[in-house]
Amino acid sequence: MHLYLITRGIKQDVDRFIKELSSKYLPFKFFKPDGKGGFSNETQECAVQVGVRPVQFWEIAYPEPFRDQMLNTIFSGQVKPTQHKRHNKFLWWIRKILGIDKLGEWNKTAPVIPLFRGAVEFVQVGEKKDRYQDGIEMI
C-alpha cells in the first residue's frame, strides 16, 4: 500500500514524527531466493521497514551563467526516472500554472559540484529565466 498525505505543524515535531515512523518495522512475507538470481515458490517471514518517502517540490535559484553546471550537478548520472509516462501530463500542467518552460538541452560536459545524492530521484519539471534590470540579473 502507498499512503499519500500532507503534514502541517512545527518543523521539529514533523521531523520527529517522520523519524519515528520510518524506524518502525512490520511483518512481511516474501519469496525465498532460489540461489540462481530468482525466487522460489517458498515464502518466509521477515520484517520490513516502513518506507517514508517525501514527495517534495523545490525551486532552486542560481545565476544564469551557472545553468549547465547546476543541471549537470543535479541530473547527471541519474538513472531513468521511475514515474509513469502518464505523469508527464501533470508535469505539463505544473509548468503551465507556474509559467515555466520544459528544460531544454544543456552542456553535459560542464563541471559537476560534488554533493550527496543518495537514493534520491530528481524529476525534471521545468525552468524560468530571471528578469534583468539595467543589465543585472534579478534572481
C-alpha positions in Angstrom: 0.0 0.0 0.0 1.0 3.6 -0.6 -0.5 6.3 1.5 -0.2 10.0 0.4 -0.8 12.8 2.9 0.1 16.3 3.7 1.7 17.3 7.1 1.4 20.7 8.7 3.0 21.6 12.0 6.0 22.7 13.9 9.1 21.6 11.9 10.8 19.6 14.7 7.6 17.8 15.5 7.0 16.9 11.9 10.7 15.7 11.7 10.3 13.6 14.8 7.1 12.1 13.5 8.8 11.1 10.2 11.9 9.8 12.0 9.9 7.6 14.4 7.5 6.4 11.7 10.5 5.4 9.4 12.1 3.4 12.3 9.1 1.0 12.5 9.2 -2.5 11.1 6.2 -4.6 10.1 5.9 -8.4 9.5 6.2 -9.2 5.8 6.1 -12.4 3.8 8.3 -12.7 0.7 9.5 -15.4 -1.7 12.8 -17.0 -0.8 15.7 -16.6 -3.2 16.3 -19.7 -5.3 20.1 -19.2 -5.4 20.1 -18.6 -9.1 19.2 -15.0 -9.1 15.4 -15.6 -9.0 12.9 -16.6 -6.4 11.5 -20.0 -5.4 7.8 -20.7 -4.6 8.6 -20.9 -0.9 7.9 -18.0 1.3 9.5 -16.8 4.5 8.5 -14.3 7.2 10.6 -11.3 7.8 10.3 -7.7 8.9 10.2 -4.8 6.5 11.0 -1.2 7.4 8.1 1.3 6.8 9.2 3.3 3.8 8.7 7.0 4.3 9.4 8.8 1.1 8.8 12.5 0.8 7.4 13.9 -2.4 8.7 17.5 -2.4 8.6 20.4 -4.8 11.6 22.7 -4.9 12.6 25.9 -6.6 16.3 26.3 -6.9 17.6 29.8 -7.7 21.1 30.4 -9.1 22.8 32.8 -11.5 22.1 32.0 -15.2 25.8 31.6 -16.2 25.9 28.5 -13.9 22.9 26.8 -15.6 24.9 24.0 -17.2 26.8 23.3 -14.0 23.7 23.2 -11.9 21.8 20.9 -14.2 24.7 18.6 -14.5 25.1 18.6 -10.7 21.5 17.6 -10.2 20.7 15.4 -13.2 24.0 13.9 -14.4 24.4 10.1 -14.0 20.7 9.8 -12.9 19.0 6.5 -13.7 15.9 6.8 -15.8 13.1 8.3 -13.7 10.7 5.8 -12.2 7.5 7.8 -12.6 5.0 6.5 -15.2 4.8 8.3 -18.5 1.2 9.3 -17.7 2.7 11.7 -15.1 4.0 13.9 -17.9 0.6 15.4 -18.3 0.7 16.6 -14.7 4.1 18.0 -15.2 2.8 19.9 -18.2 0.0 21.4 -16.0 2.5 22.3 -13.3 4.6 24.1 -15.9 1.5 25.9 -17.3 0.4 27.0 -13.9 3.8 28.3 -12.9 4.5 29.9 -16.2 7.8 27.9 -16.7 9.3 26.1 -19.7 10.3 22.5 -20.0 14.1 22.0 -19.5 16.0 22.4 -22.8 19.3 20.9 -23.7 22.4 21.8 -21.7 26.2 21.2 -21.9 26.5 17.7 -20.4 30.3 18.2 -20.1 30.1 21.1 -17.7 31.6 20.6 -14.3 29.6 18.9 -11.5 29.5 20.3 -8.0 30.2 17.4 -5.6 27.3 16.8 -3.2 25.5 13.9 -1.7 22.7 12.5 -3.8 22.0 9.1 -2.1 18.8 7.3 -3.0 17.1 10.5 -4.4 15.2 10.7 -7.6 15.1 14.0 -9.4 12.1 14.6 -11.7 12.7 17.4 -14.3 9.8 19.8 -14.1 11.0 23.0 -15.8 12.8 26.3 -15.5 12.2 30.0 -15.8 14.7 32.7 -16.8 15.3 35.5 -14.4 14.3 39.0 -15.3 17.0 41.6 -15.7 17.1 45.2 -14.6 19.7 47.6 -16.0 21.7 44.5 -17.2 21.7 43.0 -13.7 20.1 39.6 -13.2 17.4 39.6 -10.5 17.5 36.1 -9.0 
